[in-house]
Amino acid sequence: MAGEGKSKVVAALLCFFLGCLGVHRFYVGKVGTGVLCLLTMGGLGIWALIDFVMILLGKFTDSKGQALT
C-alpha cells in the first residue's frame, strides 16, 4: 500500500547526523543491528559511512527488504 515505505531522505539525514548511534537503523525497523551499531558507535564510524553511501545509492532496505522511497 502507498505511504508505508520509509523515506530515503529521512534515513539519509538520520544516518548523516546520528549514524554512529544507529538511529537510521531503528528508523527502518532494523532494531537488532541498530543496537549493535549503538554499542559499537557505528563500527567506529565505518558502518555508518557505509550505510550512508548505501542509502544515497538506493541499496539500503527496511526490515522487510523493501527499498526506501
C-alpha positions, -999 to 999 in steps of 0.1 A, spaced: 0 0 0 11 36 -6 27 55 22 40 25 41 76 29 29 103 46 48 117 79 34 152 78 18 157 115 27 149 110 64 171 79 66 200 97 50 196 127 73 194 104 104 225 85 92 245 116 85 238 133 118 232 103 141 247 74 122 271 65 150 241 59 173 224 37 147 192 59 147 187 53 109 186 16 115 160 19 142 140 42 118 138 15 91 130 -12 117 163 -30 119 164 -30 157 190 -57 162 216 -41 141 206 -7 154 215 -19 189 248 -33 176 255 0 158 247 19 190 271 -3 211 300 0 187 294 36 178 286 28 142 315 4 139 337 33 149 320 53 121 328 29 93 295 11 95 276 44 95 296 57 65 289 25 45 252 28 54 251 64 43 266 56 9 242 27 5 212 49 13 224 75 -12 228 48 -39 194 33 -31 207 0 -20 196 3 17 163 -15 26 140 -16 55 134 -45 78 110 -61 53 135 -59 25 117 -30 7 136 -2 -9 133 32 8 111 57 -11 
